[in-house]
Amino acid sequence: MAIVGVGLIGGSVGRALRDRGLARRVVGIGRSTASLAEARRHGAITEATIDVARVAEADLVVLATGVAALPKLLDAVDAAVRPGTLITDTGSTKASVVAGWERRRRSRRGRFVGAHPLAGSHRRGAAAADATLFAGRVTVVTPASATPPEDVADAGGFWSALGSTVFVMPPREHDRILAATSHAPHLIAAAIAAATPAAGRRFTAGGWRDTTRIAAGDPGLWADILLDNAGPVAAATRRIATLAERMVRAIEAGDRRRLVAILERAKEERDAVGS
């Protein structure tokens, strides 16, 4: 097993593999020897290297880097793996990376099936890795139309073995849904945090902290996600802005009935998700 990128997600994959007895060797591959050493210290990997060619030793490769790095990294990994090696990833956007793979499908060595585990944290690094991170959480597997069914089954089986509930959907559908449930909410959380006056920080309580928690995520990583899914994120954010403007108009007009109706709808939607 090889994991390229052993931060929170990649490190959690490694720890889950080892805790569940699913891999004897877990080779961590990265650019920073310090990060790799940290991953090894925390039990996420058994071996560490900065040489991506070591993926040739693996039966399965997980790419756990930011979305901006994925296209070139996927090409480099594919050039080095043994023919037929299963490759999956953990990126938060899927359409662009899957399309890039498909453009050269006929010449590929590996079997790539995109995936997105809906698990994570604003924390970073292998020190935050958690062997139970994927247990009971959803992972979306996003094959292309030309992806062989057995490859989809193998990728889904891998994520299921880590404890995930697996859903399969096309890459563009994934990006449209996640724009509404993850990407636009991050944008809004960041806007709330950025718009809060410095003088008000000492007066923040549970509501502000819960609403803005995800704004503590890596700014560079999130900028890449938002830009890579620009169209769906813009559409989802405009829907939020439209509803927010209706609430503002109701407040300015003193229209309690309309304001309560919107708040009740919001409560129903939130309650439907559960805790």
C-alpha positions, 0 to 999 in steps of 0.5 A, spaced: 500 500 500 502 506 498 499 513 500 502 519 497 501 525 502 500 523 509 497 529 512 490 528 516 487 524 511 492 520 508 495 519 515 488 517 517 488 512 511 494 509 513 492 508 521 486 505 519 489 500 514 494 498 520 489 498 525 484 494 521 490 489 519 488 491 512 496 492 510 502 489 512 506 495 509 504 502 508 509 506 504 508 514 505 510 518 500 511 526 500 515 532 499 517 533 506 522 528 510 519 532 516 512 530 515 514 523 513 517 522 519 511 525 523 507 520 520 511 514 521 512 516 529 504 517 529 503 510 526 500 512 519 506 509 515 511 503 516 516 506 511 517 513 508 520 516 502 520 522 497 521 518 491 514 517 487 517 511 483 516 507 490 508 506 488 511 501 483 511 496 490 504 497 491 498 493 490 493 500 491 495 507 491 491 513 495 493 520 493 491 524 499 494 531 496 490 538 495 486 538 489 491 543 485 496 537 485 492 532 483 492 532 475 500 532 475 501 527 480 496 522 478 500 522 471 506 521 475 504 515 479 500 512 473 507 512 469 510 509 475 505 503 477 505 496 475 500 495 470 493 494 473 494 497 479 488 500 483 489 508 484 484 512 488 484 519 491 481 523 496 480 530 493 474 534 494 473 536 487 472 530 482 470 533 475 477 536 473 481 530 475 477 525 472 476 528 466 484 529 466 485 521 467 479 520 461 483 524 456 489 519 456 485 512 458 487 508 453 495 509 454 494 508 462 497 503 466 493 504 472 486 503 474 484 510 477 477 511 480 476 518 484 473 518 491 472 523 496 471 521 503 466 526 507 471 526 513 476 531 515 477 536 520 480 543 520 486 540 524 492 539 519 498 534 519 499 526 521 499 528 528 491 529 527 490 522 523 485 518 526 484 511 525 476 511 526 476 517 521 472 514 516 468 509 520 460 511 519 462 516 514 460 517 507 465 516 501 463 518 494 466 514 489 466 518 482 467 513 476 467 516 469 462 513 464 468 508 461 470 506 468 470 498 468 465 496 473 470 491 477 474 497 478 468 501 481 467 495 485 474 495 487 475 502 489 468 502 493 470 495 497 477 499 499 473 505 502 468 500 505 473 496 508 476 503 512 469 503 515 465 508 510 458 508 507 460 508 499 455 512 494 457 512 487 455 518 482 458 521 476 464 526 478 459 532 476 454 530 480 458 530 486 461 537 485 454 540 484 452 537 491 458 538 494 458 545 492 452 546 496 453 542 502 461 543 503 464 548 498 459 554 499 458 553 506 466 554 507 465 560 503 460 563 508 463 561 514 470 564 511 466 571 510 463 571 517 469 570 520 472 575 516 467 580 517 467 580 524 470 586 527 476 585 531 473 588 537 468 583 537 472 577 538 472 577 545 464 577 545 464 571 540 460 564 543 458 558 541 454 560 535 459 564 532 465 559 533 460 553 531 458 557 524 466 559 523 469 553 525 471 550 518 474 557 516 480 555 520 482 550 514 488 551 510 486 557 506 491 555 500 487 548 500 480 551 500 482 557 495 484 551 490 477 547 491 473 553 490 476 555 484 476 548 481 469 548 482 467 555 481 461 554 477 457 550 482 460 554 488 458 560 485 451 558 483 450 555 490 452 561 494 448 565 490 442 561 492 444 562 499 445 570 498 438 570 495 435 567 501 439 571 506 436 577 502 429 575 503 431 575 510 434 582 510 428 585 507 423 581 512 427 584 518 427 591 515 420 591 513 418 588 520 415 582 517 415 577 523 411 572 519 415 571 513 422 571 517 419 566 522 417 562 515 424 562 513 427 560 520 422 554 520 424 552 514 431 552 516 430 549 522 426 543 519 432 542 514 437 542 519 433 537 524 432 532 518 440 531 518 440 530 525 446 531 530 
